[in-house]
């Protein structure tokens, strides 16, 4: 049999296949393939423009993308190399030999020391511990941070030297490599790659799975690509503009033949002339540059989230992490939030509060049922109290750590536990012999130990959930303790119950043999062990219960209130018991005291159809908030219908949930969490969902939701690694959604609409020009202008806008969550049509304004007539200045970067035009642009025409924005709170009240140009800290409303 080497690689490319594979993947994108076809058409078909005009942007985009993807893959290569080149010790010829990890083969015996990671999947042969055990953490594999115990193969436990192990001859029978971490014969003997050795000096193991056959490698899978709602809108817009492109080409081709009126010109519509027309108008949909701009905005924008100091945790010294930058704008469109409880809403820091012993509650070391401390001194219930403390001391999986000797003293043994309280309690348990551990599992929901005292008495101590302990003890012992458990749960505490029973030596002999037989079984091992454990843990006696507090996360309640105020519906999905979860929901204000709860739990199993029907048909009051409470068992009946009579449960349940402002799902399994998210995600309207959690059991719902958020908690980092975004604490979710998500949605929506707008302005004059040149495909602009319009002249201003714009101050977004824009409102049909008609209007203004200006006998001082390239340069100059100043009008948050790129782009255009037309270029056949721009600007008529056309192009929009501003302010006057807010944060800036008369035309224009366009009411850069928020010079103040305001969305 051929075995793989240990070399493991998760690379996408290699040195020899990078170029062909990367090009293949890039041209699989419709945008790149479209431009490739356009480039080939331009090369093959005789067109007036050079192939460089389409080839250069395509080459630029392909090159930049290849460099980006190559760099990311190189980072993965460097990480793989670090792992593969790390050294380990392997036994060869009875000696330890140092080898690189990639050279380990199946059958090699490897030595691993404390705190080292296992280099491959090993079968545990020998340990430095006397009992043949070792302790392992698997947080990097399954997210569980607790320490697990593994044991050596019994036949090799005593082979603890290199000579003994080197002489070992054995045959290993194992299954084929498969990804399941827990399905393995002898899982306690299998040490998985990626796990870390803890509290054990060294172990020896034989390599059984290596390279890409290890369980860690087999579990590696790329996350499914998530597409945002904005991207879907973009694709719809692209289809519209592609149809416009083809339509223009067909119209021009048809009109060409009609104009020529030549009977022999009966060629079909798909002839080279049509192909040439398609190429002629292809800049109207520069898809490749469009996608590149969006990707660059998302990539650079992700850094701002990571740099946010308010989302930086000083204690852990880490901030937010962006794993998927493609969903930045999706954060601002979330409608449903699904949250874990423990470690997400709570701190996952357990603090012992009180206990109940034999029905008596003890808190702060005194019994609430006693009259004072003398009751304890008299020894009330001494036997039960002692048994209770024994159970807490002995029913655990704490490990012992051996410390090296210091100053010649003997080595010391120390207890290692997750809580110092456990260590203190365990100091008194040294005289007990641990016989067996019946490990905890999620089905039994309890764990037990068998211990032996010095006098030979054997006890079974068991602790677990109340639902797992109460059925196994006499009912008479349960009543008082049950009350304490339920009260503790209502207070939001986590509870455990403790029980015991005494076992004779003869009974233990039978139990020990049964456990050993079940452990050594080759088939149905888990089922056999479960049956043995179930039989042993019967007929116990209840001792008492404990209450542990898991405190709420910092500002968890405020965060939930803010998200709820922003219109989001919040669901809590937890594996905890109903009472504890419900108390936590009240504490974090998910449920208000006025919230009417609708319970669907195991108590209504028999009457589930009736309860579903009554809940769905009830009278829902608009002013009343409703909350739904359901447990995992009931949810399983609803989601996993067994017959046709119950198949409609899911739809009824979903109808009820949609009418509730909050939902609590308790006793949930990880798969059920994902099912809930999938159910809502696929419901009517396809609402945007977000899942947030901190543990490995939350990964399934994090991957299922549109946006997955991982909390960097204490249950490992698997949730953070599999998420789209990782944040230190739950409170950071507020700013991530309400500030970053909202702003990035507004920014990218503006980028999308503006990009189509400026290219429509760019190409529509070219379309109109065909009516005056016989549809001969004569270009209006110089090829250099065609190439550089989207690359240099207009790219940087919109990029700076899409990264820095704040139409409303971040503090206002945090303080007033109702400003949150949802349902993709800024990329709907109404704003799309607005931008489209604005682009068509401006294109007509550029062309016909220049046409009528040039229609006179002469516009040049020397009396010469202006030519084709002078006409096109005039149109292009007005175009560049208008679309750039249009963005300046829209900008409400000015920084030095905005000033630099906006005014710098205009200066660069002027400089380039002088430079391009001021030199005779030897590689050009025709010097048609020589001195065209310089000669153009010598005419005073041209100067006046440029200013007038720019003003007339922008003036209608200025009027629309101003009147909408005034109308909005008039409507908001009825709402004092909203009006005060809008004035405070600079959303309304025109000095107009309901009582004041409307501004006259002259006053209106004067106000616009004094306070709006000139920017006199705006700080150039960030405002001084002393600037009051109500000051009209606030950076978010200008005459123009943000787009969602003047389009009727965002503020009600």
N, C-alpha and C positions, 0 to 999 in steps of 0.2 A: 504493500500500500504506500502511496506517495503522500507525505505530509507537507504542509506548508511551513515555511520558515516563520520566525516570529516577526519579520518585517511587516508592519501594519501601516497602511497609507490610506488617508481619507481625501487625497487630492483629486481635483477635477481634471487637471491637465498634467502632462509630462512635457519634457523639453522638446521631444520630437513630434508630439501631436498637438501642441498648443495652437499653432497657426491654423491648420485646417479645421480642427475641432471648434476653435473660437469663432472663426469665420462662418462655419456652418450654423452654429447656434445664433450668431448675430443676424444672419440673413434669414433665419426662421421667423424673425419678427416681421410682420407685415410692413411696418414703416421702412425698414432698411431694404427689404426686397423691392418695395415700390420704387424707391429712389435708384436702386440698381437698374431696374427696368428703364426708368427715365434716362439714366446715364447711357445705357446701351442704345436706346432709341436715338439719343443725340449724337452718338458716335456713328450709327449706321445711316440714319436719315439726314438729309441735307437741311440743316436748320441755321437760322441767322446767327445764333449765339454759339459760343465755344462750349465744348463739353466740360470745360473747367468750371463753369457756373454751377453745375450739378455734381460734378465729380469731386471738387475740392471740399464742399460741406460733407459729402458722404465719407470721404477719406478722413476728415477731421473727426467725425463722430465715431467711426469704426475704430480709429486709432485710440481715441480717448477711452472708449469702452474697453478695448482690449488691454490697455495699460491698467485700468482700474481692476478688471477681473484677474489679470495676471498678478497684480500686486496682492490682492486678497488671497489668491491661491498660493503665492509665495509665502505668505504668513502661515498658512496651513502647513506648507512644506517645512517651514522652520520649526513649527511645533511638533510635527511628526518626527523630524530628524532628532530633536532633543530627546524624544522618548526612545526612538530606535537605537540611538547611539549611547544611551546610558548604560553603565556597566553593572553586572551582577556577578556573583560567585557561583560557579558550577563545579561539581565533583568530577574529576577526571584522574584516573590512576591513583585513587585514594588520596588525592590532594585537591585543595580548592584552587580553581583557576579562574582568573578574571576574564569575562567575555562581554561583548556588546549584546544588548538585548536582541537585536535582529538576527544574531547567530545561534540563538537557542533552538534546539530541535526537540521534537517529541521524544520522550524517554530520558532527557537530561535531568539530573537531580540538582535542584537549585537551592541555595541557602538564602534566606531572607531574614534580615534583622529588624529590630523594633523600629516602628515609624516609617518603614519602607513600604513601597507599593509593590504588590505582586506583579511580576513582569508578564505572566501568562496564566492560564488556568492550570492550577496545580492540584494533585492529589496529596493530601497531608500525610507524610510518612513518619516524621519524628519531630519532637519538640524539646526545648531545653527545660520546660516545666516538668515536674515529677509526675503529674497526673496525665501527661500527654495531651494537654489542651493548649489552645491559643485563643486570643481575643482579636476580633476583626471589626473594623468599621466599613460600611458599604455606602457611605453618603454619596460618593461619586457615581454609584450604580443605581441605587433606588431612592436616594434622598433621605434614608433613615440614618439618623446620627447616633443611635444607640449602639452599644458594643455587643457583638454577637460572639458566642462561644462555639469553637470548632474542635473536633477531636481527631486524633491520629487513627490510622488503620491499626487495629489491634495487633496484627501480626508483625508490624514494623515499629511499634511504639518504643521498643527498647534499643533500636538501632540508632544510637545518638552520636556516632563518630563517623568520620569520613571513610575510614577503613571498612566499617561494618556495612555502611550504605553502598559503598562501591562494589562489595561482593554480593549484593542482593541480586538475585535472579527471579523475576516474576513476570507474570502476564496480566495485563490490564484489559478487562472487558468493559467497554463503555458504549453509550449510544452515539449516534452520529451527531455532529455539531448542530445545536439548535438554540434559539435565542432566549428561551424561558429561563429566567434566573433561578427559579425555585423548583423546576421539574428536573431532578437529577437523582439517580440512585445513590444514596449516601451523601446528601447535601451537606451534612456536618463534616464530611471528609474532603469536600471540594472547596478550594480557595480560588476565588475568581480574580482575574486580572482587573486592576483598577481599585480593588479593595486595599486597605492599609492595615498592617500588623500593629497591634496595640498591646501594651502591658506584658509583652512576652519578649525575652531577649533575642531569641532566634528560633527559626523552624527550618525543616527540610521538606521539600516536596518535589514530586516528579511531574514534569511537563506533560500534560495530556491534550490540551488544545492550545495552538499557537497561531500567531498572525491574525488573519482575518477570520479564523474559525473560533476565536474566543467569544464568549458570550457577550462581552462588552462590544466587540466589533460587530457581531450579528445584531445587536440591539441598536446600532447606529443607523439612523435613517434621517434623511433630510425632511425638514418640515414642509408640509404642503404649502404651495404658493397661495397667499391670501391677496385678494383683489379688493380695493376700496370702492366705495360707492362713487367717489369722484372719478376713478379710472373708468368705470362703466359709463358715466356721463360723457367722458372724453371720447370714448369710442363711438358713442352715438353722434357727437358733434363731428367727428372725423368722417363718418359715413355721409353726413349732410354735405360737408364741404367737398368730399370726393365726388358726390353727385353733381354739385355745382361746377366742379372742375370739368368733368366729362361733358356736362351740358354746355358750358361755354365753348369747349372745343368743337362739339357737333354743330352748334349754332354758327360759329365762325367759318367752319368748313362748308356748311350748307350755303351761307350767305356769300361766300367766296365764289361758288359756282353760279349762283343766281346773278351776282354782280358781273361776272365775266360773260354770262349768257352764251357760253360755248357749247354747242350740241354734242361735241365729242367728249366733253368732261362728264361722263356718266359713271365715274368710278364709285365704288361702294364707300360707305362711311368709315370703314376701317382701313382706308388706304394710308400711305405715308403722310399725306397732308393732315389727316386727323391726328396721327401720331405726333406730328410736329406741333399741332395746336395744343395737344395735351402737354407736351413738354413746355410749350410757350407759357402756359398758365400754371405750371406745377408749383411755382413759388407761393401760390395762394394756399397750398397745404404743405408746408415744409415739415412733413411729419417727423423726419429724423431729428432735425434741430428742436422740434417741439418736444418730443419725448426726452431728448437730452437735457433740455432746460428743466423739465419737471423732475427728472432723476437727479440732476445736480441740486435743485432746490431741496429735495427731500434729503439727499445725502448731507449737504451742509447744514440744513435745518436741524438734523438730529444732534449735531454737536451742541446746539444751544440748550437742548434738554439736559444733556450731560453736564453742561457748565453751570446750570442753575444752582446758585449757592443755597437757596431756600429749600432745595431738595437734597441737600448734602447732610449726611448723618455724622455728626462730630464724634459720636461714641465709636462707631465702626470705621470711621474715616473713609467713607465711600458714598458716592452719590448715585444718581439715576443712570441707568445703562440702556442704550437703544440697541436692540438686536435686529430689528427690522425697521428700516427708515421708510419703507413704502407705505406705512399706515399712519404717518403723522397727522394728516388731515382727518383720518377716520376717528381720531380721538375726540374731535369736536362734533361728531355726529352720533355718539352713543345714545341709545334709547333704553337699553336694559343692562344693568350691572349685576353680575352673579358673583357673590363673595363667599369665600370660606369664612369660618368663625375663628377657630383656635389658631393663634399665630398670625391671623390677618386682622380681624376686628379686636382680638385680645392679644396680650403680650406673650403668651405661651411661657410665662414665668410663674411657676406654681408656688404658692405660699400656704403653708398649713394653717388653717383657721381654727378648726375644732374637731372633736370626735364624739361619737356616741358609743358607750360601752354597756351592753346588756340593757339598752333602753334608757340609760342615763347620759345626758349630754355634758361634755366637758369642754370648757372654753377658757383660755388663759390660765390653765392648770387647775381650775376649780369647776366643780359640777354645778350646773345651774339649778339642779334639783336639791342640792344640799344647802345647809344653812351657813356654811362657812368652811374655812380650811380645816377645822377640827374633824370634819367628816372624813377627810383623807387621812389624817393622822390615826383615826380609829380603824382605818383599813376596811372601808366599805367595799365589798365585792373584791377582795384581794386576788382571789383566784382568777376571776374574769379579767381584771385589769392586767394581771401578769400575762395571761394568755394573749390578750390583745397586743401588748407590747412585744411579746415574743413573736407574734405573727408579723408585726411590722418590721421587726429586726431580721427575721429569717426568710420571709417570703419576698425574695428579690433576686436580682441577677448581678449584684455588685461584684467587681473583680478586685483581686489583691495584687498590688504592684510591689515588686521587689526593688529596693533602692540599694545602690552600691554602697560599700562601706566607706566611711570617712574617718581619717586619722587612725586607721588600724582597727576600728570597731567592727563588730559583726554586722552583716547586712540587715537592713530593717524592712519589715513588711508594712505597707500602708494600704488602706482601703481607698479605692477610687470609685466615686459615686457622683451622680449628677447634682446632688444636693448635700450640703454640709450637715443637714439634720440627719440624713441617713447614716452618714459616717459616725456621728455622735451616738446614735442608737446602736450601731453595729459593734461598738467597742465592747458591749456587754454580751455579745453572742459568740465569743471565741470558743466557748466550751461545748458548742454543738457541732455534731458531725453531719454534714450535708450528704444525704443518701441519693436523692433523685430530684430532678427539676422537671416539672410538667409545664413546658413553656407556654406562654400566652399565644393565642391565635384569635383572629377576628371572628371566628365562628363560635368558639366557646366563650370568648370575652372574659376569660379569667386565667390565672396562672396559679400553680401550687408547688409546694416543696415538701419533700419527706425528709425529716431531720431526726437525729438520735441524740438523746441527752446522755450525761455521764452515767446515770443510773440505768441506762438501757431502754428507757421509754421512747417509743417512736410516735411522732406526731405528723399529721398532715395539716399544713396551714395553707389556706386558699384565700385569695383576694380577687375581686373582679367587680363588674357592674352589678347593680342591684337586681336587674332582670336575670342575671346568670347565677346569683347566689341564693336569692329568696326561694326559688322552687326546690332547692336541695337541702333546706333546713326545715325543722318542724314549724308549722304555721304559728304556733303559740309564741315562738320567739321573735316573730317578725313585726308584730303590730306597732310597738313603740318605736322601734328603729326605723320602720317605714315612714312614720310621721317626720322624724328628724331628717331622713334622706330627702323627702319631698320638700320640706321647708328649706333645706340647704340648696336644693335645685332651684327653687323659686327665688332665692337670693343670688342666683347666678354662680353658685359654687359647683365644682366638679366633685362627684362623690364616688367612693369605693366602699364596698362591703367586705368584711373579713369573717371567715369561718374556720373551724378546725374540727378534727376528730382524732381520737387516739387509736392506734393500730397495734395489734399484737405482733410478735416476731413471726409467728407462723403465717399470719396474713401478709406481712411484708415479704416473706419468702415467695409467696404466690404472685404478689404484685410485681416484685422485681423480675421474676421469670417472665411474666407476661409482657412487661415493658421491653425486656431484652429481645424476646421473640418478635415483637412487633417492629422493633428498631432494625432487626436483621432481615426482615421480610423483603423479598425481591419484587413482589407484586402487591399492589394495594397497600403499600406501607402506611400512607397517611390515614387511610380509612381504619386500618387496624389499630394504629396508635390512638386515633380519636375514640374508638370504642373502649380501649383500655382506660384512657383518661376519664372518660365518662363514667365508667364503672367504679373507679377509685374515688371520684369526687361525689359520692352519694352519701346520704345519711350523716351529714355534717351538723355541727352546732354553730349557730350564729353568735359571734362575739360582739361585733359592733360595726361602726362605719366611720369614715373620715370625710372631711370637707376641705377641699383645697380651692383657693381663689386664683382664678386666672384673670388678672386685671385687664381693663380695656386699653387698647392702644391710645396713645396720645392724640387728642382731638378727633377721635373716631366718630363721636356723636355729631360734632360740628361738620365733619366731612360728609356724613350721610345726609344731614339736613340740607347742605348746600347742593349736593347732587340731586336730591329730591326736588328742591326748589327750581333746579334747572330743567325739570321735566323728565328726569330719568326714573325708571322704576327699578327698585333694588330688591334682589332676591338673595337670601342667605341659604347656602347649601352646606350642611354640616353633618358629621357623623355622630355628634353628641346627642344626649337624650333630650326629649322634648322640653321638659321643664327648664333645664339649664339653658338651652338655646333660646327659649322664649324670654327668659329673664334677661339674657344678654341683648336681645333685640329691643326690649324696653329700655335697657340702660343706654344703648347707643342710639336711641330715638328712631329706630326703624319703625317700631310701633309706638304710637302716641296713646295716651290714656283714653283719648276719644276714638281710637281706631276700633272698629267692630271686627272681631276675629271670626273667621269661618273655619272650624276644625274639620279635618279629614284624616283621622288617625285610625289605629288598629281597633279602637273602641267602636268604630262604626263600620267595621268590615262587613258584617252581616247585612247591614242596611246601606251599603255603599251606593247602589243605584238610586235609592230614595234620596240620600243626602246630595248626590250630584244633581238630581232633578230639581230638588227644592232650591239649592244654591243657584242654579242656572236660571230658574224662573222667578227668583225673588225680585222685589222692587228695589232697584238700585237708585239711591239718592245721590244727586250730583255733589252736594255739599258734604256728604259723609265719606270718610276714608275707610277702606276695607282692607283687611289683611287676611291672608290664607295661611293656614298651618297644616302641613301634611308630613307624614313619616314615610320612611323607605318602603315598608311593607305595603302600605296602601298605594304608594306610587307604583310599585311593581305590578299590582293588580290592574292599574290603569294603563300603564305603558305596554305591558305584556299580556294583551287580551288573549284568552284561551279559546273563545268561541265567538260566534257572530253576535250573540246577545250582548256581549261586553265590548265589541269592537268600537262602539261610538263613545266609550268613556273618555278616550283621549281628546276628542274634539270638544266635548262638554267641559272637561277639565281645563282645556286651554281657554275657552270662552270665559270661564270664571276667573282664571288667572289674569287675563287681559283687563278685567274690570277692577282688579285690586292694585292698590298703590305699592304694596309690599307683600312678599311671599316668603315664608319660612319652610324649608324642607329639612327635616332632621332625620337622624339614623340613616344617612345616605351612604351608599357605596360609591367608590370613584366612578364606576361605569354609569351609575344613575345620574351623577352630576353631569356627565357628558351628554346623556340622553335628554336631560332637561334643557340644556343649552341648545342642543340640536333641534328640539321641538319648537322652541321659541324662534330660533333663527330661521327655520323653514316655514313659519306661520305666515298668514296673510300679510302682505306688505313688506315682508323680509326685513324686519327691524334690525338695526345694528346692535350687536351684542358685545359685551365685554366681560371677561372672567378674570378674577383676581384671587390669588391664593399663594401660600408659602410652602406647601409640602408636596411630597411625591404623589400623594393621592389627589392633588389638584391639577396634575399635568394634563389629564384627559380633557377636562373642561377648558383648560387654558388653550390647548391646541384646537379645540372644537369651535371656540368663539371667534367672531370676526377679529377681535383684538384681545390678546392674552397678556395679562400683567402678572409678573412674579414679584412677591415680596422677599427680600433678602433676609429670611428669618432664621430660626434655629433648627429647622427640620431639614438641613441640607440645602443645596442650591439647585436641585433638579428643576424646581418650578421656575426659578430665575433663568436657568439656562434654556429652558424650552419655551420661554415666553417671548413676546415681541418687545416688551419693555419691562425692565426690572427697576423697582424703587425700594428705598430703604424702609419706609414705613407707609402705613395705610393713609395717613393724612396727606401724603404727597400726591395722592390720586386726585385731590381737589384741584391743585394747580395744574397737574398734567392734563386734565380734561377741560377745565373751565378757562384756563389761560392759554397754555401751549396748544391744546387741541383746537380751541376756538380760533385762535389767531392763525394757525397754519391752515385751517379750512378756509378762512376768509382770504388769506394770502394766495393760496394755490388756486382758489376759485377766480380771483382777479387775474392771476397769471394766465389761466386757461382762456378766459374771455378776452383779455388784452392781446394775447398772442394771435388769436384768430382775427381780432379787430385790426391790428396793425398790418397783418398780411393781406387782409381784404382791402385796406386802404392802399396797400402796395401794388396789388395786381389789378384792381378794378380799373384804374386809369389805362393800364396796358390793354385791357379788354376794349375799352371805349376807343382807344387809339386805332384798333383794327378797322373801325368803321370809316376811318379817314385815310387808310393806306391800302385799301382794296383787299383787306384780310390776307395780306401777304406774309404774315408772321414777322413783320418788321418790328424789332424790339423798341420800346420807348426809352429804356434805360441802357446805359453802358453796361457791358458784362461785369465790369469790376464792381459797379453798384449792385447789380443783381446778386453777386457772390457775397458781398460784405454787409448787406442790409441786415440779415439775421445774425451774422457772426460777430460783427464789430459795432455797427452804428446803433443798434437798438437792443442788444442783448443784456448789457450790464445794468441799465436802469431798472428793468423789470426784475432782474435777479436780485438786486439790492432791495427793491420793494418787497419781493416775496419772502425775504429773510428778516427784514427789520420793521416792516409796517406795523403800527399799533393804532388802528382806527379808534379804539377806546383804550384808555389806560388799563394796564394789567390789574392794578388795585381795584379799579371799578368792576372789572370782570369777576374778580374774586368776591367783592362785596355784594354784587348784584347778579346772582346766578341766572336770573331770568333773561339776561342778555344772550344766553346761549342759543345759537342758531342750530336747528335740527332739520331733519327730513330733506337734507341736501337742497335747501331753499335757494341758494345762490347760483345753482347750476340747473335751474328748471327752464321751461320754455320761455317765460316772460323775460328774464334777463338775457337769455341767449338771443332772442329776437331784438332786444334793445341794442345790444352790442353789434349785431349784424347790420341793422339799419343805420346805426351810427357810422359803421365802416363804409357802407355804400354811399351815405350822404357825403362823408368827407372825401371819398374817392371822386365823386362827381364834382365837388367843390374844387379839388386840386386840378382836375383835368380841364373842366370848362372855364374855371376862373383864369387859368393860364392861357387857354385857347382864345378867350375873348381879349385878353391882354395882348397877345401876340397877333391878333387879327388886324390890328392897326397897321398902317403902312410901314412903320419902323419903331422899334423899341430901343435901338442902339443909337448912341450919340453920333456915330459916323454915318448914319443913314442906311446902313446895311440891314438886310432882312435876317431875322433869326432862323437858324436851320433846325433840322430834326433833333440833333444832340443838344442844342441850346434849349429847345422846348422841353425835352425829357429831363435835362438837368434842373430846369426851373421847377418842374413838377416834383422831382425827387427831393429837392431842397425843402420845398413846402411840406412834403410828406414827412421827412425826417424830423423837422422842427415841430410839426403839429403833434405827431404821435408821442414824441418825447415830452412836450409840454402838457399833453393830455395826462400823462402819468404824473407830472409834477402837480397838476390840479388835484389828482386823486390822492396824493401823498399827504398824510396828516401828521406823520411823525418824522420830522426832519433831523437827520444826523449829518455829520461831515461826510459820511460814506455816500448818502443820497446826493448831496451837493456835488461831490467829486464825480460820481458816475453820470449824473444827469447833465450837468454843465460841461463836464469833461467829454462826454460823448458828442455833444454838439460842436465843441471846439475841435475835437478830433476829426469830425466830418469835414469841417471847413478846411482844416489843415491838410487832410488827405486829398480833398478836391483840388486845392492849389498845387499840391505836390504831384498828383497823378496827371494833371493837365499842364504842368509846368516843365516837363521833361519829355524829350523824344525817346521813347522806349524802343530799343533795337529789336526786341523779340516780337513786336507787334507789326502786322502787315500794314495796318491803317492807323494813323495817328489822329483819329477823329475827335479825341477829347483834348487835343493840344490847345491850351489857352482858352478853352470854352468857359470854364467857371470864372476865371479872372476877367474875361471880357464881359461875361454876364453881369458881374457886379459893378461894372463901370457905369451902368445906366441907372439913373435916379428912378425911372419908371419901374424897373425891376425891383429895386429896394422897396418902393411903395407897394408894389403888387404883392411881394412876399409877405410883408407885414399885414396887409389887408386880408389876404387869403388865410393866413394863420388865425387872425382874429375872427373872421367870419366862420371858419371851421369850428372854432371852439365856443363861439358866442352862444349858439342855441343850447349847448349843453350847460353852459354857465347859467343861463336863464332857467333851465329845467331844474338844475340842482338848487338854485336859490329859491325858486317858488316852492319846490318840495320841502325845503328847509322851513320856510315860513308856514306852510300848511301843516307840517308835522308839529311845529311849535304851537300852533293854534289848537290842534287836537289835544296836545299834551297839557295845555293850560288847565283843562278840567281835572287833571290828576296832579295834585300838588306835590306829592312825593316824587313821582316820576319826573315832573318838570324840574323840581329842585335838583334832582340827580343829574339830569341832562345838562343843566346849566353848570353844575359844579364840576363835571368832568369834561366840559367843553364840547359836548355833542351838538348843542345848539349855540350858535354864536351871533346870529343876526340880532341887532337891537330892535326887536319888533314885539309888541305885545298885542293882546286882543283889542285893547282900547285904542291903540295908536292907529292912524290911517296907514294904508298900504304905501309902500315906497313908490315914488314916481320912477319913470324909466331912467332919467338922468341920475337921480339919487341912487337908484339900484346899481347902475353901471359904476358910479363913483365908489359905492360901498364895496362892490366886488373887487375892483382893481386896487383899492386902497387896503382893504382888510383881508381879502382872500388871495388873489393872484400874486400880489407883491409880497405876501408873507409877513406884513408888518405886525400882525397879531400872533406870530409864531416865534418861538425860540429857534434860533439857528443852531441846532444841536440839542443837548439835554438841558432842561431848565435848571436854574439854581435851586438848591435844596430849600431855600427860604421862599420860593415862589408859592403863593397860596393856590389851592386847587381851584378856587373860584375865579382866579385871575384869567382874563381873556387871552393871556399870552401862554397859557398851558400848551404843551407840545401837541396835544391832540386836537387843538382848536384851529379851525379854518372855516371858510365859507361853505365848503363842500361837506355834505353828509357822507358817512361811509356807505358803501354800495348796498348793504343789506337794509339800510334805513330808507334810501330813496327808491328802492325796489319794493318796499313794503314788507320787509321781513326783519326779524331780529329783535325789534322792540315793539311791544303792543301798546 
